[in-house]
Amino acid sequence: MYALALLSCETAIFAFPAVCVTWFCIDRINVIDEKQSRRSLLMWCKDFRIGRITLLSAVITIYLFIRYKLDWIDIPRDLIRRAENPFYNLQGLDRVLNYSHILSIHVVKCLGMGVVDMVGFSHEYGFDCVPRIESWYDRRLVLPFMLSSGLVSVLVKCSRRHKRDMKSSHDGMLLFVAFAAWMATLFPVSGFIRVGTFIADRIVIASTVAGSILWTKILKIVTSSNTCRPYGGIGIRIGNKSRKYATYVLLAFLSRHLWLKIQRRSEQWMFPVTLLLSSLETCPLSAKSNLEMSKVYSSGLFGFPIDSDTALEYAEKARGIDPDYCDVYLQLAKIYVQKNRILDFEEAITKGVICPFTMHDAYSIFQQYWSNFLSDPKYSKNIQIKQRYNSQLKIIQIAIEQEKQAQQLNPNSEMKDRIPVHGEEL
């Protein structure tokens, strides 16, 4: 079943270590014998289940090796935009610093369990939602340092206890290994491979298993202990009933908080506009979300009245956030038609043709517009109109030549032949 899942969900690869390690931990905790702890491990390894894990590991290794040889590990650079992932093109130390912070944000989302979140919920985190880290002196680097230091210190402590008293400390060591394995599911956002994902709440779902294990263990310790030792080492005696009542009140409060949060988030997902507005609330500088809101107001989607002024405001904001986000020009062209700004339309639709992500739709509009314009007897002999057409056509032809030169320098470019095909038609 897991091998079949690889064909439908690539992220299943990253969940595999967590599944295997947790399986091992649960099985080992169930069969462990205090007098024969070493022997039980050997027995488990000899069991037929180790063969299944070996087989699945081999399948995944071969699968990843084939992808590596075919250069399918990373998402092609030309298919990722800064508006979606502003850090995708970073290299060297800059990449390490920035992705350590991004990974830490996901870890906090995991351990926060919906209560603590550094950047808030959003279905889309775009350009500059998280400002780039420029140097070692950025205060935000304290977070990844604290998380990594805490993880290492817990590992050292568990290892020492396990070495000193293997019989009584196996639970803590195995739980730590299971926790670390589930946290490994955050690998896609670690920066080791190039992906289009910047920050994604959906990727955190698997690692919340680790958060649940951790908080359940802490809750068990709190409710089962008779003595509370606050910072400073002073022991305070608290009765079991008082401790349990306080725990129940806290759980009731957290349950109510999470219930309201989930209800509000579910309502936002039920209607696209509220979802986009919540995204802009979390990340006002998301060029993509601003562009989508512009489309809502310019087309009257979802029962909204057409408001070209508001649509233009959102579209220009998206262009101002990221001038390289060329998707916006097709939308600007449609708005300029509504506002009867013909010269601005001609300029925008030409830029839409040059943009690889909107070229097909933009070229269709471009061709229809100029064909109707130039075939009309009123304008066919107008020299100024022909000059405007030739001027826009020249811009496209220059872009075609530049694309051809880029392809000659980089024959393996994923954007190969996109603009030249339509250029030849022109």
DRENDO-1510 file (C-alpha; in Angstrom, 1 decimal, always signed):
<recs>
REC; n; res; u; v; w
REC; 1; MET; +0.0; +0.0; +0.0 .
REC; 2; TYR; +2.8; +2.4; +0.8 .
REC; 3; ALA; +4.6; +1.7; -2.5 .
REC; 4; LEU; +1.3; +2.5; -4.3 .
REC; 5; ALA; +1.0; +5.7; -2.3 .
REC; 6; LEU; +4.4; +6.8; -3.7 .
REC; 7; LEU; +2.7; +7.0; -7.1 .
REC; 8; SER; +0.0; +9.3; -5.9 .
REC; 9; CYS; +1.7; +11.4; -3.3 .
REC; 10; GLU; +5.3; +12.4; -3.4 .
REC; 11; THR; +5.3; +13.6; +0.2 .
REC; 12; ALA; +4.7; +10.0; +1.2 .
REC; 13; ILE; +8.4; +9.5; +0.8 .
REC; 14; PHE; +9.1; +11.8; +3.7 .
REC; 15; ALA; +6.6; +10.2; +5.9 .
REC; 16; PHE; +8.1; +6.8; +5.4 .
REC; 17; PRO; +10.9; +7.1; +8.1 .
REC; 18; ALA; +8.4; +8.3; +10.6 .
REC; 19; VAL; +6.1; +5.4; +10.0 .
REC; 20; CYS; +8.8; +2.8; +10.2 .
REC; 21; VAL; +10.4; +4.3; +13.4 .
REC; 22; THR; +7.1; +4.7; +15.1 .
REC; 23; TRP; +6.2; +1.2; +14.2 .
REC; 24; PHE; +9.4; -0.1; +15.7 .
REC; 25; CYS; +9.0; +2.0; +18.9 .
REC; 26; ILE; +5.4; +0.8; +19.5 .
REC; 27; ASP; +6.3; -2.8; +18.8 .
REC; 28; ARG; +9.4; -2.6; +21.1 .
REC; 29; ILE; +7.5; -1.0; +23.9 .
REC; 30; ASN; +4.9; -3.7; +23.8 .
REC; 31; VAL; +7.3; -6.6; +23.8 .
REC; 32; ILE; +10.1; -5.3; +25.9 .
REC; 33; ASP; +11.1; -7.3; +29.0 .
REC; 34; GLU; +12.9; -5.5; +31.8 .
REC; 35; LYS; +15.2; -8.6; +32.2 .
REC; 36; GLN; +15.8; -9.2; +28.6 .
REC; 37; SER; +15.8; -5.7; +26.9 .
REC; 38; ARG; +18.8; -6.5; +24.7 .
REC; 39; ARG; +17.5; -9.8; +23.7 .
REC; 40; SER; +14.1; -8.4; +22.7 .
REC; 41; LEU; +15.7; -6.0; +20.3 .
REC; 42; LEU; +17.6; -8.9; +18.6 .
REC; 43; MET; +14.4; -10.9; +18.5 .
REC; 44; TRP; +12.6; -8.0; +16.8 .
REC; 45; CYS; +15.3; -7.7; +14.2 .
REC; 46; LYS; +15.1; -11.4; +13.4 .
REC; 47; ASP; +11.4; -11.1; +12.9 .
REC; 48; PHE; +10.0; -11.1; +9.4 .
REC; 49; ARG; +8.9; -7.5; +9.7 .
REC; 50; ILE; +12.4; -6.3; +9.2 .
REC; 51; GLY; +12.2; -7.8; +5.7 .
REC; 52; ARG; +9.2; -5.6; +4.9 .
REC; 53; ILE; +11.0; -2.4; +6.0 .
REC; 54; THR; +14.1; -3.4; +4.0 .
REC; 55; LEU; +12.0; -4.0; +0.9 .
REC; 56; LEU; +10.2; -0.6; +1.2 .
REC; 57; SER; +13.5; +1.1; +1.9 .
REC; 58; ALA; +15.0; -0.4; -1.3 .
REC; 59; VAL; +11.9; +0.7; -3.3 .
REC; 60; ILE; +12.2; +4.3; -2.1 .
REC; 61; THR; +16.0; +4.3; -2.6 .
REC; 62; ILE; +15.7; +3.1; -6.2 .
REC; 63; TYR; +12.8; +5.5; -6.8 .
REC; 64; LEU; +14.8; +8.5; -5.6 .
REC; 65; PHE; +17.9; +7.4; -7.5 .
REC; 66; ILE; +16.0; +7.3; -10.7 .
REC; 67; ARG; +14.6; +10.7; -10.1 .
REC; 68; TYR; +18.0; +12.0; -9.3 .
REC; 69; LYS; +19.5; +10.6; -12.6 .
REC; 70; LEU; +16.6; +12.1; -14.6 .
REC; 71; ASP; +17.0; +15.4; -12.8 .
REC; 72; TRP; +13.5; +15.2; -11.3 .
REC; 73; ILE; +14.4; +15.8; -7.7 .
REC; 74; ASP; +14.2; +19.6; -7.8 .
REC; 75; ILE; +11.3; +21.7; -9.1 .
REC; 76; PRO; +12.6; +23.5; -12.3 .
REC; 77; ARG; +13.7; +27.1; -11.5 .
REC; 78; ASP; +11.7; +28.5; -14.4 .
REC; 79; LEU; +8.4; +27.2; -12.9 .
REC; 80; ILE; +8.9; +29.0; -9.6 .
REC; 81; ARG; +8.2; +32.6; -9.0 .
REC; 82; ARG; +9.3; +34.9; -6.2 .
REC; 83; ALA; +5.6; +35.7; -5.6 .
REC; 84; GLU; +5.2; +32.1; -4.5 .
REC; 85; ASN; +8.6; +31.4; -2.9 .
REC; 86; PRO; +10.9; +34.3; -2.5 .
REC; 87; PHE; +13.8; +32.2; -1.2 .
REC; 88; TYR; +13.9; +29.5; -3.9 .
REC; 89; ASN; +16.9; +30.9; -5.7 .
REC; 90; LEU; +19.1; +31.6; -2.7 .
REC; 91; GLN; +22.5; +29.9; -2.5 .
REC; 92; GLY; +25.2; +29.1; +0.1 .
REC; 93; LEU; +25.0; +30.7; +3.5 .
REC; 94; ASP; +22.0; +32.9; +2.6 .
REC; 95; ARG; +20.0; +29.7; +1.8 .
REC; 96; VAL; +21.1; +28.1; +5.1 .
REC; 97; LEU; +20.2; +31.1; +7.2 .
REC; 98; ASN; +16.8; +31.8; +5.6 .
REC; 99; TYR; +15.6; +28.2; +5.4 .
REC; 100; SER; +16.7; +27.5; +9.0 .
REC; 101; HIS; +14.2; +30.2; +9.9 .
REC; 102; ILE; +11.5; +28.9; +7.6 .
REC; 103; LEU; +11.9; +25.4; +9.0 .
REC; 104; SER; +11.7; +26.8; +12.5 .
REC; 105; ILE; +8.4; +28.5; +11.7 .
REC; 106; HIS; +7.0; +25.1; +10.6 .
REC; 107; VAL; +8.3; +23.4; +13.8 .
REC; 108; VAL; +6.6; +26.1; +15.9 .
REC; 109; LYS; +3.4; +25.5; +13.9 .
REC; 110; CYS; +3.7; +21.8; +14.8 .
REC; 111; LEU; +4.5; +22.2; +18.5 .
REC; 112; GLY; +2.0; +25.1; +18.8 .
REC; 113; MET; -0.8; +22.8; +18.0 .
REC; 114; GLY; -3.0; +25.6; +16.6 .
REC; 115; VAL; -2.4; +27.8; +19.7 .
REC; 116; VAL; +1.0; +29.3; +19.0 .
REC; 117; ASP; +1.7; +30.5; +15.4 .
REC; 118; MET; +4.4; +33.0; +14.4 .
REC; 119; VAL; +3.0; +34.0; +11.1 .
REC; 120; GLY; -0.7; +33.0; +11.3 .
REC; 121; PHE; -2.9; +30.8; +9.2 .
REC; 122; SER; -3.0; +31.3; +5.4 .
REC; 123; HIS; -3.5; +29.1; +2.4 .
REC; 124; GLU; -0.9; +31.2; +0.5 .
REC; 125; TYR; +2.3; +32.8; +1.9 .
REC; 126; GLY; +3.7; +35.0; -0.8 .
REC; 127; PHE; +6.4; +37.5; -1.5 .
REC; 128; ASP; +8.0; +39.1; +1.6 .
REC; 129; CYS; +5.5; +37.6; +4.1 .
REC; 130; VAL; +8.7; +36.7; +5.9 .
REC; 131; PRO; +11.5; +39.2; +5.3 .
REC; 132; ARG; +14.8; +37.9; +4.1 .
REC; 133; ILE; +17.6; +37.3; +6.7 .
REC; 134; GLU; +20.6; +39.3; +5.6 .
REC; 135; SER; +23.2; +38.4; +8.2 .
REC; 136; TRP; +24.1; +36.4; +11.3 .
REC; 137; TYR; +23.1; +39.3; +13.5 .
REC; 138; ASP; +19.4; +39.0; +12.7 .
REC; 139; ARG; +17.5; +38.3; +15.9 .
REC; 140; ARG; +15.2; +35.8; +14.2 .
REC; 141; LEU; +18.1; +33.3; +14.1 .
REC; 142; VAL; +17.7; +32.9; +17.8 .
REC; 143; LEU; +14.7; +30.6; +17.2 .
REC; 144; PRO; +16.4; +28.0; +15.0 .
REC; 145; PHE; +19.4; +28.1; +17.4 .
REC; 146; MET; +17.2; +27.5; +20.5 .
REC; 147; LEU; +15.2; +24.7; +18.7 .
REC; 148; SER; +18.4; +22.9; +17.5 .
REC; 149; SER; +20.1; +23.3; +20.9 .
REC; 150; GLY; +17.1; +22.0; +22.7 .
REC; 151; LEU; +16.9; +19.0; +20.4 .
REC; 152; VAL; +20.6; +18.1; +20.8 .
REC; 153; SER; +20.5; +18.6; +24.6 .
REC; 154; VAL; +17.5; +16.2; +24.9 .
REC; 155; LEU; +19.2; +13.7; +22.7 .
REC; 156; VAL; +22.4; +13.8; +24.8 .
REC; 157; LYS; +20.4; +13.5; +28.0 .
REC; 158; CYS; +18.4; +10.5; +26.7 .
REC; 159; SER; +21.5; +8.8; +25.4 .
REC; 160; ARG; +23.3; +9.2; +28.8 .
REC; 161; ARG; +20.3; +7.9; +30.7 .
REC; 162; HIS; +19.8; +5.0; +28.2 .
REC; 163; LYS; +23.5; +4.1; +28.5 .
REC; 164; ARG; +23.4; +4.3; +32.3 .
REC; 165; ASP; +20.2; +2.4; +32.9 .
REC; 166; MET; +18.9; +0.8; +29.7 .
REC; 167; LYS; +16.1; -1.1; +31.4 .
REC; 168; SER; +14.3; +2.0; +32.9 .
REC; 169; SER; +15.0; +4.6; +30.2 .
REC; 170; HIS; +14.0; +2.8; +27.0 .
REC; 171; ASP; +10.6; +4.6; +26.9 .
REC; 172; GLY; +12.1; +8.1; +26.8 .
REC; 173; MET; +14.7; +7.2; +24.2 .
REC; 174; LEU; +12.2; +5.5; +21.9 .
REC; 175; LEU; +9.7; +8.3; +22.2 .
REC; 176; PHE; +12.5; +10.8; +21.3 .
REC; 177; VAL; +13.4; +8.8; +18.2 .
REC; 178; ALA; +9.8; +8.6; +17.2 .
REC; 179; PHE; +9.4; +12.3; +17.7 .
REC; 180; ALA; +12.5; +13.1; +15.7 .
REC; 181; ALA; +11.3; +10.8; +12.9 .
REC; 182; TRP; +8.0; +12.5; +12.6 .
REC; 183; MET; +9.7; +15.9; +12.5 .
REC; 184; ALA; +11.6; +14.6; +9.5 .
REC; 185; THR; +8.4; +14.9; +7.5 .
REC; 186; LEU; +9.2; +18.7; +7.3 .
REC; 187; PHE; +12.1; +17.9; +5.0 .
REC; 188; PRO; +10.4; +19.4; +1.9 .
REC; 189; VAL; +10.6; +22.9; +3.5 .
REC; 190; SER; +14.1; +22.5; +4.8 .
REC; 191; GLY; +15.8; +24.0; +1.8 .
REC; 192; PHE; +17.8; +20.9; +0.8 .
REC; 193; ILE; +15.8; +20.5; -2.4 .
REC; 194; ARG; +14.2; +23.2; -4.5 .
REC; 195; VAL; +10.5; +23.3; -4.2 .
REC; 196; GLY; +7.8; +25.8; -4.9 .
REC; 197; THR; +6.5; +25.6; -1.4 .
REC; 198; PHE; +7.4; +28.5; +0.9 .
REC; 199; ILE; +5.4; +28.1; +4.0 .
REC; 200; ALA; +2.6; +25.5; +4.0 .
REC; 201; ASP; +0.2; +24.7; +6.9 .
REC; 202; ARG; -0.7; +21.4; +5.2 .
REC; 203; ILE; +2.9; +20.1; +5.4 .
REC; 204; VAL; +2.8; +20.5; +9.2 .
REC; 205; ILE; -0.1; +18.0; +9.5 .
REC; 206; ALA; +2.1; +14.9; +9.7 .
REC; 207; SER; +4.5; +16.4; +12.2 .
REC; 208; THR; +1.7; +17.3; +14.6 .
REC; 209; VAL; +1.8; +13.6; +15.5 .
REC; 210; ALA; +5.2; +14.5; +17.2 .
REC; 211; GLY; +3.6; +17.5; +18.9 .
REC; 212; SER; +0.8; +15.3; +20.2 .
REC; 213; ILE; +3.2; +12.7; +21.5 .
REC; 214; LEU; +5.2; +15.4; +23.3 .
REC; 215; TRP; +2.3; +17.2; +24.9 .
REC; 216; THR; +0.7; +14.0; +25.9 .
REC; 217; LYS; +3.9; +12.9; +27.7 .
REC; 218; ILE; +4.1; +16.3; +29.4 .
REC; 219; LEU; +0.4; +16.1; +30.4 .
REC; 220; LYS; +1.0; +12.7; +31.9 .
REC; 221; ILE; +3.9; +13.9; +33.9 .
REC; 222; VAL; +2.0; +16.9; +35.2 .
REC; 223; THR; -1.1; +15.0; +36.2 .
REC; 224; SER; +0.8; +12.0; +37.8 .
REC; 225; SER; +3.3; +14.0; +39.9 .
REC; 226; ASN; +2.6; +15.1; +43.4 .
REC; 227; THR; +5.2; +17.7; +43.6 .
REC; 228; CYS; +5.7; +20.8; +41.5 .
REC; 229; ARG; +9.2; +22.3; +41.3 .
REC; 230; PRO; +9.1; +25.7; +39.8 .
REC; 231; TYR; +12.1; +27.7; +38.6 .
REC; 232; GLY; +14.5; +28.1; +41.5 .
REC; 233; GLY; +14.2; +24.6; +42.9 .
REC; 234; ILE; +11.6; +25.3; +45.5 .
REC; 235; GLY; +9.3; +22.4; +46.0 .
REC; 236; ILE; +5.5; +23.2; +46.3 .
REC; 237; ARG; +3.2; +20.4; +47.4 .
REC; 238; ILE; +0.0; +20.3; +45.4 .
REC; 239; GLY; -2.8; +17.8; +45.9 .
REC; 240; ASN; -3.7; +15.4; +43.1 .
REC; 241; LYS; -7.3; +16.7; +43.0 .
REC; 242; SER; -6.3; +20.3; +42.7 .
REC; 243; ARG; -3.8; +19.4; +40.0 .
REC; 244; LYS; -6.3; +17.4; +38.0 .
REC; 245; TYR; -9.0; +20.1; +38.3 .
REC; 246; ALA; -6.5; +22.7; +37.0 .
REC; 247; THR; -5.5; +20.4; +34.2 .
REC; 248; TYR; -9.2; +19.9; +33.2 .
REC; 249; VAL; -9.9; +23.6; +33.2 .
REC; 250; LEU; -6.8; +24.2; +31.0 .
REC; 251; LEU; -7.9; +21.5; +28.6 .
REC; 252; ALA; -11.4; +22.9; +28.5 .
REC; 253; PHE; -10.0; +26.3; +27.7 .
REC; 254; LEU; -7.7; +25.0; +25.0 .
REC; 255; SER; -10.5; +22.8; +23.5 .
REC; 256; ARG; -12.8; +25.9; +23.3 .
REC; 257; HIS; -10.1; +28.0; +21.7 .
REC; 258; LEU; -9.2; +25.4; +19.1 .
REC; 259; TRP; -12.9; +24.7; +18.4 .
REC; 260; LEU; -13.6; +28.4; +17.6 .
REC; 261; LYS; -10.4; +28.6; +15.6 .
REC; 262; ILE; -11.3; +25.5; +13.5 .
REC; 263; GLN; -14.9; +26.7; +13.0 .
REC; 264; ARG; -13.7; +30.1; +11.8 .
REC; 265; ARG; -11.1; +28.6; +9.5 .
REC; 266; SER; -13.7; +26.2; +8.1 .
REC; 267; GLU; -16.0; +29.0; +7.3 .
REC; 268; GLN; -13.2; +30.9; +5.5 .
REC; 269; TRP; -12.5; +27.9; +3.3 .
REC; 270; MET; -16.2; +27.6; +2.4 .
REC; 271; PHE; -16.1; +30.9; +0.5 .
REC; 272; PRO; -13.2; +31.9; -1.8 .
REC; 273; VAL; -13.3; +35.6; -1.0 .
REC; 274; THR; -13.1; +35.1; +2.8 .
REC; 275; LEU; -10.2; +32.8; +2.2 .
REC; 276; LEU; -8.4; +35.4; +0.1 .
REC; 277; LEU; -9.1; +38.1; +2.7 .
REC; 278; SER; -7.7; +35.9; +5.5 .
REC; 279; SER; -4.6; +35.3; +3.4 .
REC; 280; LEU; -4.1; +39.1; +2.9 .
REC; 281; GLU; -4.7; +39.6; +6.6 .
REC; 282; THR; -1.9; +37.2; +7.4 .
REC; 283; CYS; +0.3; +38.3; +4.5 .
REC; 284; PRO; -0.6; +41.7; +3.0 .
REC; 285; LEU; +2.4; +41.6; +0.6 .
REC; 286; SER; +1.2; +38.4; -1.1 .
REC; 287; ALA; +1.2; +39.5; -4.8 .
REC; 288; LYS; -0.7; +36.3; -5.8 .
REC; 289; SER; -3.6; +37.0; -3.3 .
REC; 290; ASN; -3.9; +40.6; -4.3 .
REC; 291; LEU; -4.1; +39.5; -8.0 .
REC; 292; GLU; -6.8; +37.0; -7.1 .
REC; 293; MET; -8.8; +39.7; -5.3 .
REC; 294; SER; -8.5; +41.9; -8.4 .
REC; 295; LYS; -10.0; +39.1; -10.5 .
REC; 296; VAL; -13.0; +38.9; -8.1 .
REC; 297; TYR; -13.8; +42.6; -8.4 .
REC; 298; SER; -13.2; +42.9; -12.1 .
REC; 299; SER; -15.3; +39.9; -13.1 .
REC; 300; GLY; -18.1; +40.0; -10.6 .
REC; 301; LEU; -17.4; +36.5; -9.3 .
REC; 302; PHE; -19.3; +35.0; -6.3 .
REC; 303; GLY; -22.0; +37.7; -6.5 .
REC; 304; PHE; -19.7; +40.6; -6.1 .
REC; 305; PRO; -20.6; +43.8; -8.0 .
REC; 306; ILE; -18.1; +44.7; -10.7 .
REC; 307; ASP; -15.8; +47.4; -9.3 .
REC; 308; SER; -13.0; +48.2; -11.8 .
REC; 309; ASP; -11.5; +50.9; -9.5 .
REC; 310; THR; -11.0; +48.4; -6.6 .
REC; 311; ALA; -9.8; +45.7; -9.1 .
REC; 312; LEU; -7.2; +48.1; -10.5 .
REC; 313; GLU; -6.1; +49.0; -7.0 .
REC; 314; TYR; -5.5; +45.4; -6.1 .
REC; 315; ALA; -3.7; +44.6; -9.5 .
REC; 316; GLU; -1.4; +47.6; -9.2 .
REC; 317; LYS; -0.6; +46.7; -5.6 .
REC; 318; ALA; +0.4; +43.2; -6.8 .
REC; 319; ARG; +2.6; +44.7; -9.5 .
REC; 320; GLY; +4.2; +47.0; -7.0 .
REC; 321; ILE; +5.0; +44.2; -4.6 .
REC; 322; ASP; +6.8; +42.1; -7.2 .
REC; 323; PRO; +7.4; +43.7; -10.6 .
REC; 324; ASP; +8.6; +40.3; -11.9 .
REC; 325; TYR; +5.2; +38.7; -11.3 .
REC; 326; CYS; +4.2; +39.0; -14.9 .
REC; 327; ASP; +0.8; +37.3; -14.4 .
REC; 328; VAL; -0.6; +40.6; -13.4 .
REC; 329; TYR; -0.4; +42.2; -16.9 .
REC; 330; LEU; -3.2; +40.1; -18.4 .
REC; 331; GLN; -5.4; +41.2; -15.5 .
REC; 332; LEU; -4.4; +44.8; -16.0 .
REC; 333; ALA; -5.3; +44.6; -19.7 .
REC; 334; LYS; -8.8; +43.3; -18.9 .
REC; 335; ILE; -9.3; +46.2; -16.4 .
REC; 336; TYR; -8.1; +48.8; -18.8 .
REC; 337; VAL; -10.7; +47.6; -21.3 .
REC; 338; GLN; -13.4; +48.1; -18.7 .
REC; 339; LYS; -12.1; +51.6; -18.1 .
REC; 340; ASN; -11.7; +52.3; -21.8 .
REC; 341; ARG; -7.9; +53.0; -21.4 .
REC; 342; ILE; -7.0; +51.7; -24.8 .
REC; 343; LEU; -3.3; +52.7; -24.9 .
REC; 344; ASP; -2.7; +51.2; -21.5 .
REC; 345; PHE; -4.5; +48.0; -22.6 .
REC; 346; GLU; -2.2; +47.6; -25.7 .
REC; 347; GLU; +0.9; +47.9; -23.5 .
REC; 348; ALA; -0.4; +45.5; -20.9 .
REC; 349; ILE; -1.6; +42.9; -23.3 .
REC; 350; THR; +1.8; +42.9; -25.0 .
REC; 351; LYS; +3.5; +42.2; -21.7 .
REC; 352; GLY; +0.9; +39.5; -21.1 .
REC; 353; VAL; +2.0; +37.8; -24.3 .
REC; 354; ILE; +5.6; +37.9; -23.3 .
REC; 355; CYS; +4.8; +36.4; -19.9 .
REC; 356; PRO; +5.2; +32.6; -20.2 .
REC; 357; PHE; +2.4; +31.9; -17.6 .
REC; 358; THR; -0.3; +34.0; -19.4 .
REC; 359; MET; +1.0; +33.9; -22.9 .
REC; 360; HIS; -1.7; +31.6; -24.4 .
REC; 361; ASP; -4.7; +33.6; -23.2 .
REC; 362; ALA; -3.0; +37.0; -23.7 .
REC; 363; TYR; -1.9; +36.1; -27.3 .
REC; 364; SER; -5.5; +35.1; -28.2 .
REC; 365; ILE; -6.8; +38.5; -27.0 .
REC; 366; PHE; -3.8; +40.3; -28.7 .
REC; 367; GLN; -4.5; +38.6; -32.0 .
REC; 368; GLN; -8.2; +39.2; -31.9 .
REC; 369; TYR; -7.9; +42.9; -30.9 .
REC; 370; TRP; -5.4; +43.8; -33.6 .
REC; 371; SER; -7.1; +41.7; -36.3 .
REC; 372; ASN; -10.4; +43.5; -35.7 .
REC; 373; PHE; -8.8; +46.9; -35.4 .
REC; 374; LEU; -6.7; +46.6; -38.5 .
REC; 375; SER; -9.5; +45.0; -40.6 .
REC; 376; ASP; -11.9; +47.8; -39.8 .
REC; 377; PRO; -12.1; +50.2; -42.8 .
REC; 378; LYS; -12.2; +53.2; -40.4 .
REC; 379; TYR; -8.8; +52.4; -39.0 .
REC; 380; SER; -7.0; +50.2; -41.6 .
REC; 381; LYS; -5.4; +53.2; -43.2 .
REC; 382; ASN; -4.7; +55.1; -40.0 .
REC; 383; ILE; -0.9; +55.4; -39.9 .
REC; 384; GLN; -0.7; +56.0; -36.1 .
REC; 385; ILE; -2.6; +52.8; -35.4 .
REC; 386; LYS; -0.3; +50.8; -37.6 .
REC; 387; GLN; +2.7; +52.4; -35.9 .
REC; 388; ARG; +1.3; +51.3; -32.5 .
REC; 389; TYR; +0.8; +47.8; -33.8 .
REC; 390; ASN; +4.3; +47.6; -35.2 .
REC; 391; SER; +5.7; +49.0; -32.0 .
REC; 392; GLN; +4.0; +46.3; -29.8 .
REC; 393; LEU; +4.9; +43.6; -32.4 .
REC; 394; LYS; +8.5; +44.7; -32.2 .
REC; 395; ILE; +8.5; +44.3; -28.4 .
REC; 396; ILE; +7.3; +40.7; -28.8 .
REC; 397; GLN; +9.9; +39.9; -31.5 .
REC; 398; ILE; +12.7; +41.3; -29.3 .
REC; 399; ALA; +11.5; +39.1; -26.4 .
REC; 400; ILE; +11.4; +36.1; -28.8 .
REC; 401; GLU; +15.1; +36.7; -29.8 .
REC; 402; GLN; +16.1; +37.1; -26.2 .
REC; 403; GLU; +14.4; +33.8; -25.4 .
REC; 404; LYS; +16.1; +32.0; -28.3 .
REC; 405; GLN; +19.5; +33.3; -27.1 .
REC; 406; ALA; +18.7; +32.1; -23.6 .
REC; 407; GLN; +17.8; +28.7; -25.0 .
REC; 408; GLN; +21.1; +28.5; -26.9 .
REC; 409; LEU; +23.0; +29.2; -23.7 .
REC; 410; ASN; +20.9; +26.8; -21.7 .
REC; 411; PRO; +19.4; +24.1; -23.9 .
REC; 412; ASN; +17.9; +22.3; -20.9 .
REC; 413; SER; +15.8; +25.2; -19.9 .
REC; 414; GLU; +12.2; +24.1; -18.9 .
REC; 415; MET; +10.8; +27.2; -20.7 .
REC; 416; LYS; +12.1; +26.0; -24.0 .
REC; 417; ASP; +10.1; +26.9; -27.1 .
REC; 418; ARG; +7.2; +28.6; -25.2 .
REC; 419; ILE; +7.6; +32.1; -26.7 .
REC; 420; PRO; +9.2; +31.2; -30.1 .
REC; 421; VAL; +6.2; +29.0; -31.0 .
REC; 422; HIS; +3.8; +31.9; -30.8 .
REC; 423; GLY; +6.4; +34.3; -32.2 .
REC; 424; GLU; +6.5; +32.3; -35.4 .
REC; 425; GLU; +2.7; +32.6; -35.7 .
REC; 426; LEU; +3.0; +36.3; -35.4 .
</recs>
